[in-house]
Amino acid sequence: MILLAALVLGLAVGLGMARLRGQPYQLPDLRHLWLVFLAFLPQFAILYIPALREQIPDLWAGIFLTASQAFLLGFAWLNRKLPGMMALLVGAALNFLVMTANGGFMPINPQTASRLVPQEVLEEIPIGSRFGLKDILLDPQDTRFEILADRFLPPAWSSYQVAFSLGDVFLAVGVFWLLIQPSKNSTEPKRILI
C-alpha cells in the first residue's frame, strides 16, 4: 500500500512539476526492467492466485518471495545512478535481509497484527504460522532483525490498515524521488530498455 501511494503521488507530483516547467513528463530511463517483472511474477502467483497459493508449501513460498526480493535488489543496483534509486536499493536490501533471516517471509508481531484482524481471528493463528499473504506471525524475541519487520501502521483513523516495514518506507521514498525528478533531456524522448 505504501509503495502504491508513493507511485501515485510521485507520478502526480512529477506530472505537476513538468507542467509548471512547460515540459512534457518523461519516465526515467530505467534499464533491465525485466528484473522488475521477475520480481513481481512470483509474488503475484504465490500471493494472489488462491489455487496456486494453497498448493505451494510454505518452504517454497518463502524461497520464491526471497528470490523476488533478490531480483528487485538487482534491478535497483543496475539503476543505482538514477535519482532515488539508492533509497530503493536500501529498502530492497532491508526487506531481503529480514525476510531471508526469517524463513522467506516478512515477520509481524502479534501486537501489530491485532490492529489488522479481530482478536478472535488472531487467536486462531499459531505463532510461527503465515499471517495474511506474505507475513509470518512471530513474537519479537523470536524474530531476527525485528526492527526491520512489518511493525508500522497507518494512523488508527485510517480506514485502510496495513502493516509495513522500514524497508518499505525506503522503497516508497525511492520510488517517489525517482518519479518526481525532471529528465536530463526534455526534448528527446527516453527509451525504456528491457
N, C-alpha and C positions, 0 to 999 in steps of 0.2 A: 504494500500500500504506500509506504513512504517513498519507494522508488518510482511508482507510478505518479505520485503527486509531484515529485521532483522533475519528472519527464514533462508532464503537462505544464507546470509552472515555468520550467526552463524554456520550453518552446514558446509559450505566451510572452515571456519577457524578451526572449531573443527576437521574436517577430515584431514586438512593440519597439524595441531599440532600433531594429533595421528600418522600420517605418519612419521613426523620428529622424534618422540619418538620411532618409530618402533613398535607401538602397534595398535591393531585394534580399530576402533572408536566404542564406545558404547553409545547409548542414555541414558540419565539419568533415574534413577529408579523412574518413575512417578507413583504415587498412585491415585486411584479414577479418572482414565482417562475418565470414563463415564460422569463425570461432564462437561468435555470439549465438548463432543458430545451433551449434553443437552444445553450447552451454544450456540453451533453453529447451532443446528437444527432450533430454532425459527428465528434466523437471516436469515438463508438460505431460509426458507419457506416464510417469510414475504418480504424479500428484493429481492430475485432472482427468484421467481416464479410469473410472472406478473398477471396471472389469480387470484391467491390467494391474492396477494398484493392489487388488486382492490376490493376484497370482504371484507377484514378486515378493519373495521373502525379505524381511527387514534387512538382513545382511547385504543382499544385492541392492536393495533400495538405497542403503547408506553408501555403498560403493558408487552407484550411479550419481547420487547427489554430490558426493565429494568430487567425482570426475567433472561434473558440471561446473563446480567452483574452480577447478583447475583450468578448464577451458576459458572461463571468464578472466582468470588471472593472466593467462597467456595473451588474450586479446588486449587487456589493459597494458601489459608490458610492451607489446609490439606497437602500441599507440601512445606510449608514455610521454612523448614530446608535445602532445596536444594539451591545451589548457584544461585543467580539471581532471585529467586522466591520472595524475599521481594520487589524487584523493580517491578515485575509483579503484586504483591499484591497491591502496592501503585497505580500503573497505573489503575488497575481494580477498586479500591476504588474511585479514582478521577473521572473516567468516570461514575461510578454508581451514585456518588453524583450529578454531573452536569446534567445527564440525568433524574434522579429522580426529581430533582428540577425544570426541565423544561418540564414536561409532558411526560417523557419517551423517548424523542428524544434528539439528540446532537444539541445544538444551534450553529448557524453560523450567523455572521452578514452580512449585505448587502455588505460592502466593501470587505470582504474576498470572498463572493460569486461572486462578479463581476469579479474576476480573473478566475472563473471556467466556467462561461457561458457568452454568449454575453449580452450586456446591454439590448437589446430589449427583450430577454428571461427573464431576471431578473425583468424587469418592469411588466411582466405579473404575477409574483408570489407575492401575497399579504403577507405582514408582518404577521407572526403567522402561515403561511402555511408550509407544508412539502416542503423541498428542497432536491431534489435527493432521495436517498433511506432511509437514517437514520437520516437526519438533519431536523431542523426546522429553518426557517428564522426569526430571531429576532433582533431588534435594541439592541445595547449594554446596554442601560439604562433599557431595559425591560428583560434582561437576568439575571437569578440568577446564581451566580458564573461564571460570564462572562470570567474571566481569565482562566477557565477550558474548555471553548468552543472550537470548531474547529476553530482555528484562525491562525494556522501556515500553510505555503505553501512552497513547494519546490522552488528553485530559478526560476526566470521568464524564464530563458533559457531552463529549463527542458521541454521536450515535454509532459510529463505526469504531469498534475496538479491535486492535490487532497488536500483537507484541512485535517489537523489532530490536535489533542489536546495535551495538556501537559500529560494527562493520556496515550495517545497513545505512547508518547516518552518513558515514564517509562515502558510500556508494551514491547516496542521494545528492550530497554536496558536489561530488564529481560530475554526475550527470547534469545537474543544474548549471554548474560552471561551464561545462563543455558546450551546452546549448545556447548560452547567452553571449558567447564570445563572437565578435564580428569575424568574418572570414578575412584572410590576409589580402585576397584579391577579389573585390566585389564585382569586377567587370567580367571575370572569366569564371564560368560555372565549375564547381568542384565535382570531381568524379568520386564515386564510392567504389573502392577496389575490393573485390572479394576473391 
